[in-house]
Amino acid sequence: MLSELSDRMTSGELGGRYMTTISTDGSWLSHEIRSGVCNGDNIRALIADQLGVDIKRVSDQTHFARDLGVGWLNRLELVIFVEDWTGLELHDDDVERIDVVGDLIRLFESAKEQLDRLN
């Protein structure tokens, strides 16, 4: 599922502007993801793209294991991917507390705010 992440990142495929397109009920939705911009919409779009699911399935209340079938190791790979994409790093203790998409978003937004305060 997430095994191609390092290959895609190394090849530069995700650098700069990255467009994800999701088919929903016969229509197409596009969401531009600007590299390194840490906000909920971009993180939800990244999750949908990396897991190959419709973005409508990825809300703040979406449970990684129960709703998306993402086990602990794949969740960890996803966190590492978002860390590399945003340039932010989460504490190991925080990663253990991520159960739903909103947890992941809040932790990255908090890390961004802490970094902004230091700069």
Secondary structure as the mmCIF struct_conf table of DSSP 4:
data_model
#
loop_
_struct_conf.conf_type_id
_struct_conf.id
_struct_conf.beg_label_comp_id
_struct_conf.beg_label_asym_id
_struct_conf.beg_label_seq_id
_struct_conf.end_label_comp_id
_struct_conf.end_label_asym_id
_struct_conf.end_label_seq_id
TURN_TY1_P TURN_TY1_P1 SER A 3 GLU A 4
HELX_RH_AL_P HELX_RH_AL_P1 LEU A 5 THR A 10
TURN_TY1_P TURN_TY1_P2 SER A 11 LEU A 14
BEND BEND1 GLY A 15 GLY A 16
STRN STRN1 ARG A 17 THR A 24
TURN_TY1_P TURN_TY1_P3 ASP A 25 GLY A 26
STRN STRN2 SER A 27 ARG A 34
TURN_TY1_P TURN_TY1_P4 SER A 35 GLY A 36
BEND BEND2 ASN A 39 ASN A 39
HELX_RH_AL_P HELX_RH_AL_P2 GLY A 40 LEU A 51
TURN_TY1_P TURN_TY1_P5 GLY A 52 GLY A 52
HELX_RH_3T_P HELX_RH_3T_P1 ILE A 55 ARG A 57
TURN_TY1_P TURN_TY1_P6 ASP A 60 GLN A 61
STRN STRN3 HIS A 63 HIS A 63
HELX_RH_AL_P HELX_RH_AL_P3 PHE A 64 LEU A 68
HELX_RH_AL_P HELX_RH_AL_P4 TRP A 72 THR A 86
TURN_TY1_P TURN_TY1_P7 GLY A 87 GLY A 87
HELX_RH_AL_P HELX_RH_AL_P5 ASP A 92 GLU A 96
TURN_TY1_P TURN_TY1_P8 ARG A 97 ARG A 97
STRN STRN4 VAL A 100 VAL A 100
HELX_RH_AL_P HELX_RH_AL_P6 VAL A 101 LEU A 118
#
